[in-house]
């Protein structure tokens, strides 16, 4: 490993020390809250359900009355939203629908398939137990319980929980604003004709844009920027005015024009440049006043891997999201996995279960320019920095693809 390459763990720790979560919040309607980050804990102001109710259609009664093996008189009906009013006399029952409030003194519900009815009376064909088919008050959510944690990304079910508590709005962290551009004279917008064999279509910006959309951030697309100092500096200045984060694709590799580094040194400060990671060595991090900068490699796979492994957790942190480490599993190598010590390696692969064990292998070309290696994979083979090649049957760590890559 070159002494100029920063180990990935050290790079992540450096960024975590510097990047602090946004403090700006807003209250929004529930129907706008999917994938937003809760700015504060939410506690339940009431019990859910708010009363004992029936889990199914049937008859509400005292269990001891049914145990007497005598007919029970049906004295009324209870519907959801329209409870049975009054006392429940001894040796009687109430016809009850799913979700309806349990009558006072009733302690069980017998499903309608387990009774025989004659006129205005029923007999139970099976002896019930107290509590059968009854949903108790607070059995879902108890008043005072924390239902949403600070930093929680709100799912569809979370939104339903908030609605069940009568909440019409929720306080969330202000949406993160991320500016994005691709850099290179060789790049052409998809849909246009390639001017020559030395030109290629800009795929990175579309991949990164989609990944950012999955994260729920506001994307400010600055488009294609030529290898021109003035044009690049203008893009940086736009991002500084409009965004919390600037992500560039290309312009940070050896051999690229030095404009990006010059602009960073002029307008802000560089945190580090180059990390001990494969693919993704040419990666830059810095700060432009209040805007964070992530310079990604130009090779498509390297851009995807650095976005997933390095930038994603930092964006989640900045957005105030409480996150856990990505899921990693232990697997056996199904084929020889080639590797040289010196860099943390994220090889694209596939895993499957065989006879109760997980087996994994690299898939396709491992070149950082071959995007199909990601498209056809379902995991990364995570090979430690100091590790060499892996023999068949040896244990390796795999990281199944998360939602950004599926």
MOZIRA-V127966 format. One line per field, one symbol per residue. ss: DSSP state (@ for helix, = for strand, . for the rest). burial: 1 if it has 24 or more other ideal C-beta (glycine too) atoms within 12 Angstrom, else 0. A space follows every 50 residues. Layout:
ss=???
burial=???
This chain:
ss=.....=.@@@@@@@@@@@......=====@@@....==...==....=.. ..==...====.@@@@@....========..=.........=====.... =......====@@@====..====.........==.....=....===.. ..=..@@@@@@@@@....=====...=======...==...........= =..@@@@@@@@@@@@..========...@@@@@@@@@@@@@@..=====. ........@@@@@@@@@.=====.=.==.....=====..======...@ @@@@@@@@@@@@@@@@@@..........=====...=......======= ====..======.........@@@@...=====......=....====== ......
burial=00001111001100100010110000010100101111100101000111 11111111111110110000011111010000110001000111111111 11101111111101100000011100010101111000001000001100 11110001101100101001111111111111111010000000000001 01111111101101111011111111000011101101110011111111 11100110111011001101111111111111111111001111111111 11111111111111111111101001001011110010100011111111 10000001111110010101101100111111111010010001011111 110110
